[in-house]
Amino acid sequence: MVLAVLLLLALIPLAGIVWIALFASLTTVDGLFMSLILLTMSGILGTTALFELRKRLSGSASSAGSPTVTTSAGGVTTKGKVQEVTFFEAHVGEPNKSIVTLADNGRAARTLVLSGDMRNALPVGQSVKITMRKEGGTNVLVNVTYA
């Protein structure tokens, strides 16, 4: 359904270019800029449709092969190799946050946002298994197992 809508929306600007070519002048400044704008819109929507088609043909769904598993204690477990840990200090009264990038063998890197300073708990280059839980709207680190 999404693919059909994207293709339809990609064809509408092309119809506008055909209308400009038939009933207006492509050689005027208005016609040229309107054609460029319509071609850009059509290109963006067409490219999005191609990516959507490629995702469907490759058989990768958003939940297939998901690296996160919910544990019985209600926490979420994720494993991978730590690529980067970036720490951000928040304003007074708000929790500090660390953005952790995990890579897995051949998979795309995943980004986790954890509460607190994780630079010492998650060393870069180390393979880890992280257990975290939601607390107060943020992810809190519960356990780290180094592989």
PyMOL commands that place a pseudoatom at each C-alpha (Angstrom):
pseudoatom trace, name=CA, resn=MET, resi=1, chain=A, elem=C, hetatm=0, pos=[0.000, 0.000, 0.000]
pseudoatom trace, name=CA, resn=VAL, resi=2, chain=A, elem=C, hetatm=0, pos=[2.791, 2.406, 0.915]
pseudoatom trace, name=CA, resn=LEU, resi=3, chain=A, elem=C, hetatm=0, pos=[4.596, 1.545, -2.304]
pseudoatom trace, name=CA, resn=ALA, resi=4, chain=A, elem=C, hetatm=0, pos=[1.526, 2.329, -4.420]
pseudoatom trace, name=CA, resn=VAL, resi=5, chain=A, elem=C, hetatm=0, pos=[0.986, 5.658, -2.661]
pseudoatom trace, name=CA, resn=LEU, resi=6, chain=A, elem=C, hetatm=0, pos=[4.644, 6.614, -3.126]
pseudoatom trace, name=CA, resn=LEU, resi=7, chain=A, elem=C, hetatm=0, pos=[4.547, 5.767, -6.830]
pseudoatom trace, name=CA, resn=LEU, resi=8, chain=A, elem=C, hetatm=0, pos=[1.318, 7.730, -7.290]
pseudoatom trace, name=CA, resn=LEU, resi=9, chain=A, elem=C, hetatm=0, pos=[2.798, 10.732, -5.491]
pseudoatom trace, name=CA, resn=ALA, resi=10, chain=A, elem=C, hetatm=0, pos=[5.935, 10.447, -7.639]
pseudoatom trace, name=CA, resn=LEU, resi=11, chain=A, elem=C, hetatm=0, pos=[3.883, 10.547, -10.857]
pseudoatom trace, name=CA, resn=ILE, resi=12, chain=A, elem=C, hetatm=0, pos=[1.846, 13.647, -9.948]
pseudoatom trace, name=CA, resn=PRO, resi=13, chain=A, elem=C, hetatm=0, pos=[4.800, 16.080, -10.283]
pseudoatom trace, name=CA, resn=LEU, resi=14, chain=A, elem=C, hetatm=0, pos=[5.708, 14.477, -13.625]
pseudoatom trace, name=CA, resn=ALA, resi=15, chain=A, elem=C, hetatm=0, pos=[2.177, 15.209, -14.826]
pseudoatom trace, name=CA, resn=GLY, resi=16, chain=A, elem=C, hetatm=0, pos=[2.752, 18.817, -13.776]
pseudoatom trace, name=CA, resn=ILE, resi=17, chain=A, elem=C, hetatm=0, pos=[5.881, 18.980, -15.946]
pseudoatom trace, name=CA, resn=VAL, resi=18, chain=A, elem=C, hetatm=0, pos=[3.916, 17.610, -18.907]
pseudoatom trace, name=CA, resn=TRP, resi=19, chain=A, elem=C, hetatm=0, pos=[1.241, 20.271, -18.295]
pseudoatom trace, name=CA, resn=ILE, resi=20, chain=A, elem=C, hetatm=0, pos=[3.908, 23.011, -18.201]
pseudoatom trace, name=CA, resn=ALA, resi=21, chain=A, elem=C, hetatm=0, pos=[5.403, 21.682, -21.442]
pseudoatom trace, name=CA, resn=LEU, resi=22, chain=A, elem=C, hetatm=0, pos=[2.028, 21.593, -23.231]
pseudoatom trace, name=CA, resn=PHE, resi=23, chain=A, elem=C, hetatm=0, pos=[0.258, 24.708, -21.954]
pseudoatom trace, name=CA, resn=ALA, resi=24, chain=A, elem=C, hetatm=0, pos=[3.018, 26.961, -20.644]
pseudoatom trace, name=CA, resn=SER, resi=25, chain=A, elem=C, hetatm=0, pos=[6.560, 27.641, -21.645]
pseudoatom trace, name=CA, resn=LEU, resi=26, chain=A, elem=C, hetatm=0, pos=[9.450, 25.574, -20.309]
pseudoatom trace, name=CA, resn=THR, resi=27, chain=A, elem=C, hetatm=0, pos=[11.870, 28.256, -21.485]
pseudoatom trace, name=CA, resn=THR, resi=28, chain=A, elem=C, hetatm=0, pos=[10.686, 30.940, -19.071]
pseudoatom trace, name=CA, resn=VAL, resi=29, chain=A, elem=C, hetatm=0, pos=[12.291, 31.320, -15.660]
pseudoatom trace, name=CA, resn=ASP, resi=30, chain=A, elem=C, hetatm=0, pos=[9.036, 30.329, -13.972]
pseudoatom trace, name=CA, resn=GLY, resi=31, chain=A, elem=C, hetatm=0, pos=[8.710, 27.218, -16.114]
pseudoatom trace, name=CA, resn=LEU, resi=32, chain=A, elem=C, hetatm=0, pos=[12.318, 26.179, -15.551]
pseudoatom trace, name=CA, resn=PHE, resi=33, chain=A, elem=C, hetatm=0, pos=[12.236, 26.586, -11.787]
pseudoatom trace, name=CA, resn=MET, resi=34, chain=A, elem=C, hetatm=0, pos=[8.819, 24.932, -11.458]
pseudoatom trace, name=CA, resn=SER, resi=35, chain=A, elem=C, hetatm=0, pos=[10.098, 22.010, -13.539]
pseudoatom trace, name=CA, resn=LEU, resi=36, chain=A, elem=C, hetatm=0, pos=[13.180, 21.683, -11.338]
pseudoatom trace, name=CA, resn=ILE, resi=37, chain=A, elem=C, hetatm=0, pos=[11.070, 21.744, -8.180]
pseudoatom trace, name=CA, resn=LEU, resi=38, chain=A, elem=C, hetatm=0, pos=[8.647, 19.155, -9.566]
pseudoatom trace, name=CA, resn=LEU, resi=39, chain=A, elem=C, hetatm=0, pos=[11.505, 16.917, -10.748]
pseudoatom trace, name=CA, resn=THR, resi=40, chain=A, elem=C, hetatm=0, pos=[13.081, 17.101, -7.294]
pseudoatom trace, name=CA, resn=MET, resi=41, chain=A, elem=C, hetatm=0, pos=[9.814, 16.142, -5.605]
pseudoatom trace, name=CA, resn=SER, resi=42, chain=A, elem=C, hetatm=0, pos=[9.280, 13.272, -8.026]
pseudoatom trace, name=CA, resn=GLY, resi=43, chain=A, elem=C, hetatm=0, pos=[12.871, 12.092, -7.600]
pseudoatom trace, name=CA, resn=ILE, resi=44, chain=A, elem=C, hetatm=0, pos=[12.651, 12.049, -3.814]
pseudoatom trace, name=CA, resn=LEU, resi=45, chain=A, elem=C, hetatm=0, pos=[9.367, 10.146, -3.798]
pseudoatom trace, name=CA, resn=GLY, resi=46, chain=A, elem=C, hetatm=0, pos=[10.568, 7.756, -6.519]
pseudoatom trace, name=CA, resn=THR, resi=47, chain=A, elem=C, hetatm=0, pos=[13.794, 7.039, -4.658]
pseudoatom trace, name=CA, resn=THR, resi=48, chain=A, elem=C, hetatm=0, pos=[11.844, 6.394, -1.473]
pseudoatom trace, name=CA, resn=ALA, resi=49, chain=A, elem=C, hetatm=0, pos=[9.607, 3.986, -3.399]
pseudoatom trace, name=CA, resn=LEU, resi=50, chain=A, elem=C, hetatm=0, pos=[12.689, 2.167, -4.739]
pseudoatom trace, name=CA, resn=PHE, resi=51, chain=A, elem=C, hetatm=0, pos=[14.162, 1.813, -1.245]
pseudoatom trace, name=CA, resn=GLU, resi=52, chain=A, elem=C, hetatm=0, pos=[10.818, 0.516, 0.020]
pseudoatom trace, name=CA, resn=LEU, resi=53, chain=A, elem=C, hetatm=0, pos=[10.668, -1.996, -2.839]
pseudoatom trace, name=CA, resn=ARG, resi=54, chain=A, elem=C, hetatm=0, pos=[14.256, -3.098, -2.186]
pseudoatom trace, name=CA, resn=LYS, resi=55, chain=A, elem=C, hetatm=0, pos=[13.474, -3.578, 1.499]
pseudoatom trace, name=CA, resn=ARG, resi=56, chain=A, elem=C, hetatm=0, pos=[10.448, -5.719, 0.660]
pseudoatom trace, name=CA, resn=LEU, resi=57, chain=A, elem=C, hetatm=0, pos=[12.316, -7.813, -1.914]
pseudoatom trace, name=CA, resn=SER, resi=58, chain=A, elem=C, hetatm=0, pos=[15.210, -8.508, 0.424]
pseudoatom trace, name=CA, resn=GLY, resi=59, chain=A, elem=C, hetatm=0, pos=[12.737, -9.927, 2.925]
pseudoatom trace, name=CA, resn=SER, resi=60, chain=A, elem=C, hetatm=0, pos=[13.999, -7.865, 5.844]
pseudoatom trace, name=CA, resn=ALA, resi=61, chain=A, elem=C, hetatm=0, pos=[11.183, -6.832, 8.110]
pseudoatom trace, name=CA, resn=SER, resi=62, chain=A, elem=C, hetatm=0, pos=[11.567, -4.487, 11.034]
pseudoatom trace, name=CA, resn=SER, resi=63, chain=A, elem=C, hetatm=0, pos=[11.248, -7.334, 13.526]
pseudoatom trace, name=CA, resn=ALA, resi=64, chain=A, elem=C, hetatm=0, pos=[13.095, -10.047, 11.606]
pseudoatom trace, name=CA, resn=GLY, resi=65, chain=A, elem=C, hetatm=0, pos=[16.496, -10.773, 13.043]
pseudoatom trace, name=CA, resn=SER, resi=66, chain=A, elem=C, hetatm=0, pos=[16.012, -8.224, 15.771]
pseudoatom trace, name=CA, resn=PRO, resi=67, chain=A, elem=C, hetatm=0, pos=[19.002, -8.148, 18.121]
pseudoatom trace, name=CA, resn=THR, resi=68, chain=A, elem=C, hetatm=0, pos=[17.002, -7.145, 21.220]
pseudoatom trace, name=CA, resn=VAL, resi=69, chain=A, elem=C, hetatm=0, pos=[15.300, -9.754, 23.389]
pseudoatom trace, name=CA, resn=THR, resi=70, chain=A, elem=C, hetatm=0, pos=[12.989, -9.040, 26.311]
pseudoatom trace, name=CA, resn=THR, resi=71, chain=A, elem=C, hetatm=0, pos=[14.065, -10.865, 29.446]
pseudoatom trace, name=CA, resn=SER, resi=72, chain=A, elem=C, hetatm=0, pos=[11.747, -12.284, 32.063]
pseudoatom trace, name=CA, resn=ALA, resi=73, chain=A, elem=C, hetatm=0, pos=[12.621, -9.517, 34.533]
pseudoatom trace, name=CA, resn=GLY, resi=74, chain=A, elem=C, hetatm=0, pos=[11.162, -6.921, 32.157]
pseudoatom trace, name=CA, resn=GLY, resi=75, chain=A, elem=C, hetatm=0, pos=[14.518, -5.607, 30.977]
pseudoatom trace, name=CA, resn=VAL, resi=76, chain=A, elem=C, hetatm=0, pos=[15.732, -5.488, 27.407]
pseudoatom trace, name=CA, resn=THR, resi=77, chain=A, elem=C, hetatm=0, pos=[18.945, -7.261, 26.449]
pseudoatom trace, name=CA, resn=THR, resi=78, chain=A, elem=C, hetatm=0, pos=[21.091, -6.103, 23.528]
pseudoatom trace, name=CA, resn=LYS, resi=79, chain=A, elem=C, hetatm=0, pos=[24.475, -7.364, 22.457]
pseudoatom trace, name=CA, resn=GLY, resi=80, chain=A, elem=C, hetatm=0, pos=[27.140, -6.140, 20.099]
pseudoatom trace, name=CA, resn=LYS, resi=81, chain=A, elem=C, hetatm=0, pos=[30.538, -4.474, 19.869]
pseudoatom trace, name=CA, resn=VAL, resi=82, chain=A, elem=C, hetatm=0, pos=[30.776, -0.935, 21.259]
pseudoatom trace, name=CA, resn=GLN, resi=83, chain=A, elem=C, hetatm=0, pos=[31.765, 1.449, 18.462]
pseudoatom trace, name=CA, resn=GLU, resi=84, chain=A, elem=C, hetatm=0, pos=[31.303, 4.788, 20.202]
pseudoatom trace, name=CA, resn=VAL, resi=85, chain=A, elem=C, hetatm=0, pos=[30.136, 6.213, 23.525]
pseudoatom trace, name=CA, resn=THR, resi=86, chain=A, elem=C, hetatm=0, pos=[29.256, 9.909, 23.622]
pseudoatom trace, name=CA, resn=PHE, resi=87, chain=A, elem=C, hetatm=0, pos=[28.368, 11.585, 26.923]
pseudoatom trace, name=CA, resn=PHE, resi=88, chain=A, elem=C, hetatm=0, pos=[26.084, 14.614, 27.166]
pseudoatom trace, name=CA, resn=GLU, resi=89, chain=A, elem=C, hetatm=0, pos=[25.625, 16.649, 30.333]
pseudoatom trace, name=CA, resn=ALA, resi=90, chain=A, elem=C, hetatm=0, pos=[22.063, 17.836, 30.831]
pseudoatom trace, name=CA, resn=HIS, resi=91, chain=A, elem=C, hetatm=0, pos=[20.684, 20.916, 32.545]
pseudoatom trace, name=CA, resn=VAL, resi=92, chain=A, elem=C, hetatm=0, pos=[20.241, 20.949, 36.313]
pseudoatom trace, name=CA, resn=GLY, resi=93, chain=A, elem=C, hetatm=0, pos=[17.499, 18.580, 37.417]
pseudoatom trace, name=CA, resn=GLU, resi=94, chain=A, elem=C, hetatm=0, pos=[17.593, 16.436, 34.277]
pseudoatom trace, name=CA, resn=PRO, resi=95, chain=A, elem=C, hetatm=0, pos=[19.522, 13.163, 33.914]
pseudoatom trace, name=CA, resn=ASN, resi=96, chain=A, elem=C, hetatm=0, pos=[22.772, 13.098, 31.944]
pseudoatom trace, name=CA, resn=LYS, resi=97, chain=A, elem=C, hetatm=0, pos=[22.707, 10.856, 28.904]
pseudoatom trace, name=CA, resn=SER, resi=98, chain=A, elem=C, hetatm=0, pos=[25.146, 8.685, 26.996]
pseudoatom trace, name=CA, resn=ILE, resi=99, chain=A, elem=C, hetatm=0, pos=[24.634, 7.748, 23.368]
pseudoatom trace, name=CA, resn=VAL, resi=100, chain=A, elem=C, hetatm=0, pos=[26.081, 4.296, 22.701]
pseudoatom trace, name=CA, resn=THR, resi=101, chain=A, elem=C, hetatm=0, pos=[26.621, 2.908, 19.193]
pseudoatom trace, name=CA, resn=LEU, resi=102, chain=A, elem=C, hetatm=0, pos=[26.725, -0.894, 18.968]
pseudoatom trace, name=CA, resn=ALA, resi=103, chain=A, elem=C, hetatm=0, pos=[27.774, -2.847, 15.887]
pseudoatom trace, name=CA, resn=ASP, resi=104, chain=A, elem=C, hetatm=0, pos=[27.078, -6.473, 15.156]
pseudoatom trace, name=CA, resn=ASN, resi=105, chain=A, elem=C, hetatm=0, pos=[28.640, -8.805, 12.622]
pseudoatom trace, name=CA, resn=GLY, resi=106, chain=A, elem=C, hetatm=0, pos=[27.469, -7.484, 9.265]
pseudoatom trace, name=CA, resn=ARG, resi=107, chain=A, elem=C, hetatm=0, pos=[24.391, -5.719, 10.643]
pseudoatom trace, name=CA, resn=ALA, resi=108, chain=A, elem=C, hetatm=0, pos=[23.778, -2.015, 10.721]
pseudoatom trace, name=CA, resn=ALA, resi=109, chain=A, elem=C, hetatm=0, pos=[24.946, -0.162, 13.810]
pseudoatom trace, name=CA, resn=ARG, resi=110, chain=A, elem=C, hetatm=0, pos=[22.360, 0.416, 16.535]
pseudoatom trace, name=CA, resn=THR, resi=111, chain=A, elem=C, hetatm=0, pos=[22.162, 3.514, 18.695]
pseudoatom trace, name=CA, resn=LEU, resi=112, chain=A, elem=C, hetatm=0, pos=[21.099, 3.352, 22.347]
pseudoatom trace, name=CA, resn=VAL, resi=113, chain=A, elem=C, hetatm=0, pos=[20.426, 6.285, 24.650]
pseudoatom trace, name=CA, resn=LEU, resi=114, chain=A, elem=C, hetatm=0, pos=[21.217, 5.444, 28.277]
pseudoatom trace, name=CA, resn=SER, resi=115, chain=A, elem=C, hetatm=0, pos=[20.901, 7.525, 31.407]
pseudoatom trace, name=CA, resn=GLY, resi=116, chain=A, elem=C, hetatm=0, pos=[24.192, 8.461, 33.080]
pseudoatom trace, name=CA, resn=ASP, resi=117, chain=A, elem=C, hetatm=0, pos=[27.870, 8.364, 32.107]
pseudoatom trace, name=CA, resn=MET, resi=118, chain=A, elem=C, hetatm=0, pos=[28.566, 5.075, 30.296]
pseudoatom trace, name=CA, resn=ARG, resi=119, chain=A, elem=C, hetatm=0, pos=[32.104, 5.851, 29.087]
pseudoatom trace, name=CA, resn=ASN, resi=120, chain=A, elem=C, hetatm=0, pos=[33.738, 3.653, 31.756]
pseudoatom trace, name=CA, resn=ALA, resi=121, chain=A, elem=C, hetatm=0, pos=[31.062, 0.930, 31.833]
pseudoatom trace, name=CA, resn=LEU, resi=122, chain=A, elem=C, hetatm=0, pos=[31.104, 0.385, 28.054]
pseudoatom trace, name=CA, resn=PRO, resi=123, chain=A, elem=C, hetatm=0, pos=[34.680, 0.566, 26.693]
pseudoatom trace, name=CA, resn=VAL, resi=124, chain=A, elem=C, hetatm=0, pos=[35.010, 1.163, 22.954]
pseudoatom trace, name=CA, resn=GLY, resi=125, chain=A, elem=C, hetatm=0, pos=[35.932, -1.965, 21.004]
pseudoatom trace, name=CA, resn=GLN, resi=126, chain=A, elem=C, hetatm=0, pos=[34.608, -4.361, 23.657]
pseudoatom trace, name=CA, resn=SER, resi=127, chain=A, elem=C, hetatm=0, pos=[31.890, -6.924, 22.842]
pseudoatom trace, name=CA, resn=VAL, resi=128, chain=A, elem=C, hetatm=0, pos=[29.134, -6.523, 25.413]
pseudoatom trace, name=CA, resn=LYS, resi=129, chain=A, elem=C, hetatm=0, pos=[25.711, -7.810, 26.363]
pseudoatom trace, name=CA, resn=ILE, resi=130, chain=A, elem=C, hetatm=0, pos=[23.688, -4.951, 27.855]
pseudoatom trace, name=CA, resn=THR, resi=131, chain=A, elem=C, hetatm=0, pos=[20.581, -5.355, 29.999]
pseudoatom trace, name=CA, resn=MET, resi=132, chain=A, elem=C, hetatm=0, pos=[18.578, -2.157, 30.505]
pseudoatom trace, name=CA, resn=ARG, resi=133, chain=A, elem=C, hetatm=0, pos=[15.156, -1.120, 31.763]
pseudoatom trace, name=CA, resn=LYS, resi=134, chain=A, elem=C, hetatm=0, pos=[12.912, 1.917, 31.411]
pseudoatom trace, name=CA, resn=GLU, resi=135, chain=A, elem=C, hetatm=0, pos=[12.784, 4.153, 34.453]
pseudoatom trace, name=CA, resn=GLY, resi=136, chain=A, elem=C, hetatm=0, pos=[11.244, 7.597, 34.417]
pseudoatom trace, name=CA, resn=GLY, resi=137, chain=A, elem=C, hetatm=0, pos=[11.185, 7.754, 30.621]
pseudoatom trace, name=CA, resn=THR, resi=138, chain=A, elem=C, hetatm=0, pos=[14.887, 6.933, 30.204]
pseudoatom trace, name=CA, resn=ASN, resi=139, chain=A, elem=C, hetatm=0, pos=[16.868, 3.733, 29.724]
pseudoatom trace, name=CA, resn=VAL, resi=140, chain=A, elem=C, hetatm=0, pos=[18.823, 2.725, 32.807]
pseudoatom trace, name=CA, resn=LEU, resi=141, chain=A, elem=C, hetatm=0, pos=[21.696, 0.251, 32.592]
pseudoatom trace, name=CA, resn=VAL, resi=142, chain=A, elem=C, hetatm=0, pos=[21.017, -2.814, 34.747]
pseudoatom trace, name=CA, resn=ASN, resi=143, chain=A, elem=C, hetatm=0, pos=[23.820, -5.207, 33.818]
pseudoatom trace, name=CA, resn=VAL, resi=144, chain=A, elem=C, hetatm=0, pos=[26.796, -5.449, 31.451]
pseudoatom trace, name=CA, resn=THR, resi=145, chain=A, elem=C, hetatm=0, pos=[28.406, -8.741, 30.479]
pseudoatom trace, name=CA, resn=TYR, resi=146, chain=A, elem=C, hetatm=0, pos=[31.695, -8.565, 28.588]
pseudoatom trace, name=CA, resn=ALA, resi=147, chain=A, elem=C, hetatm=0, pos=[32.318, -11.227, 25.948]
for i in range(1, 147): cmd.bond("trace and resi %d" % i, "trace and resi %d" % (i + 1))
show_as sticks, trace
zoom trace
